[in-house]
């Protein structure tokens, strides 16, 4: 993970964009439906889908906050810097998922279903927390 740096070439200050955030929330809902009935046989696709949901939720939060980045590392760094309700262990897990997703997409690795079993509850808790933060931003 890279520490958040709003002066990085990978970061842009934008007008807050709640419409983009709403669209991303709809995409997250679609991913949830898609993953709902998958068995552990599909652990690789499930883990990839969970990471994509997390990425989209952080992107939605950043959109509402008035930032965007092309760097997945900086997405995690942004969350670590500004959302202290996430523990170091949760940030570590998100960053581990980022790396795992890259290994899946770029190296073709397959995820052992045991990894999914060990981490599923914590991943779903992170997703729920991100959804709550995003929903609260719409009310603000």
C-alpha positions as CSV (number, residue, x, y, z in Angstrom):
1,X,0.0,0.0,0.0
2,X,1.2,3.5,-0.7
3,X,0.5,6.2,1.8
4,X,-2.1,8.7,0.7
5,X,-0.5,11.7,-1.2
6,X,-3.0,14.1,-2.7
7,X,-0.1,15.6,-4.7
8,X,0.7,12.4,-6.5
9,X,0.3,12.3,-10.2
10,X,-2.1,9.4,-9.6
11,X,-4.6,11.6,-7.7
12,X,-7.0,14.2,-9.0
13,X,-9.2,16.6,-7.0
14,X,-12.7,16.6,-8.5
15,X,-16.1,18.0,-7.8
16,X,-17.9,15.7,-5.4
17,X,-19.9,13.3,-7.5
18,X,-22.7,11.5,-5.7
19,X,-24.2,10.2,-9.0
20,X,-21.0,8.3,-9.7
21,X,-21.1,7.0,-6.2
22,X,-24.7,5.8,-6.7
23,X,-23.8,4.0,-9.9
24,X,-20.9,2.3,-8.1
25,X,-23.3,1.2,-5.3
26,X,-25.6,-0.4,-7.9
27,X,-22.6,-2.2,-9.4
28,X,-21.7,-3.5,-5.9
29,X,-25.3,-4.8,-5.5
30,X,-25.0,-6.6,-8.8
31,X,-21.7,-8.2,-7.7
32,X,-23.3,-9.3,-4.4
33,X,-26.1,-11.0,-6.3
34,X,-23.6,-12.7,-8.6
35,X,-21.5,-14.0,-5.7
36,X,-24.4,-15.0,-3.5
37,X,-24.9,-18.6,-4.8
38,X,-21.3,-19.5,-5.7
39,X,-19.8,-22.4,-3.9
40,X,-16.3,-22.6,-2.5
41,X,-15.3,-24.2,-5.8
42,X,-15.3,-20.7,-7.1
43,X,-13.1,-19.3,-4.4
44,X,-10.9,-17.4,-6.9
45,X,-13.8,-15.6,-8.5
46,X,-15.4,-14.9,-5.1
47,X,-12.2,-13.3,-3.7
48,X,-11.8,-11.3,-6.9
49,X,-15.4,-10.2,-6.6
50,X,-15.1,-9.2,-3.0
51,X,-12.0,-7.1,-3.8
52,X,-13.9,-5.4,-6.7
53,X,-16.7,-4.5,-4.3
54,X,-14.3,-3.0,-1.8
55,X,-12.5,-1.1,-4.6
56,X,-15.8,0.2,-5.9
57,X,-17.0,1.3,-2.4
58,X,-13.8,3.1,-1.7
59,X,-14.0,4.8,-5.1
60,X,-17.6,5.8,-4.3
61,X,-16.5,7.3,-0.9
62,X,-13.6,9.2,-2.7
63,X,-16.0,10.5,-5.3
64,X,-18.3,11.9,-2.7
65,X,-15.2,13.4,-0.9
66,X,-14.0,15.0,-4.2
67,X,-11.1,12.8,-5.1
68,X,-10.2,10.1,-7.7
69,X,-7.2,8.0,-8.3
70,X,-6.0,5.5,-10.8
71,X,-4.0,3.7,-8.2
72,X,-5.5,0.8,-6.3
73,X,-2.6,1.2,-3.7
74,X,-3.7,4.8,-3.1
75,X,-7.3,3.8,-2.7
76,X,-6.2,1.7,0.3
77,X,-3.9,4.5,1.4
78,X,-6.8,7.0,1.3
79,X,-9.0,4.7,3.5
80,X,-6.1,4.2,6.0
81,X,-5.5,8.0,6.2
82,X,-9.0,9.4,6.5
83,X,-11.2,6.6,7.8
84,X,-9.7,5.6,11.2
85,X,-12.7,3.4,12.0
86,X,-10.8,0.8,10.0
87,X,-8.2,-1.1,12.1
88,X,-4.7,-1.8,10.9
89,X,-5.7,-5.4,10.5
90,X,-8.6,-4.5,8.2
91,X,-6.4,-2.2,6.1
92,X,-3.9,-5.0,5.9
93,X,-6.6,-7.4,4.7
94,X,-7.8,-5.0,2.1
95,X,-4.3,-4.5,0.8
96,X,-3.7,-8.3,0.8
97,X,-6.9,-8.7,-1.2
98,X,-5.6,-6.0,-3.7
99,X,-2.4,-8.0,-4.1
100,X,-4.2,-11.3,-4.4
101,X,-6.6,-9.9,-7.0
102,X,-3.5,-8.7,-9.0
103,X,-2.0,-12.2,-8.7
104,X,-5.3,-13.7,-10.0
105,X,-5.6,-11.2,-12.9
106,X,-2.0,-11.0,-14.0
107,X,-0.4,-14.3,-12.9
108,X,-3.4,-16.6,-13.2
109,X,-3.1,-17.9,-9.6
110,X,-6.0,-19.9,-8.1
111,X,-7.2,-19.3,-4.6
112,X,-7.5,-22.2,-2.2
113,X,-11.0,-22.4,-0.8
114,X,-9.5,-22.5,2.7
115,X,-8.3,-18.9,2.3
116,X,-11.9,-17.9,1.6
117,X,-13.2,-19.8,4.6
118,X,-10.6,-18.2,6.9
119,X,-11.2,-14.6,5.7
120,X,-14.8,-14.5,4.4
121,X,-16.4,-13.1,7.7
122,X,-13.8,-10.3,8.0
123,X,-14.1,-9.4,4.3
124,X,-17.9,-9.2,4.5
125,X,-17.6,-7.1,7.7
126,X,-15.3,-4.7,5.8
127,X,-17.8,-4.5,2.9
128,X,-20.6,-3.8,5.3
129,X,-18.6,-1.0,7.0
130,X,-17.8,0.6,3.6
131,X,-21.5,0.4,2.6
132,X,-22.5,2.1,5.8
133,X,-20.0,4.9,5.4
134,X,-21.1,5.4,1.9
135,X,-24.8,5.5,2.9
136,X,-24.1,7.9,5.7
137,X,-22.4,10.3,3.2
138,X,-25.6,10.4,1.1
139,X,-27.5,11.5,4.2
140,X,-25.0,14.2,5.0
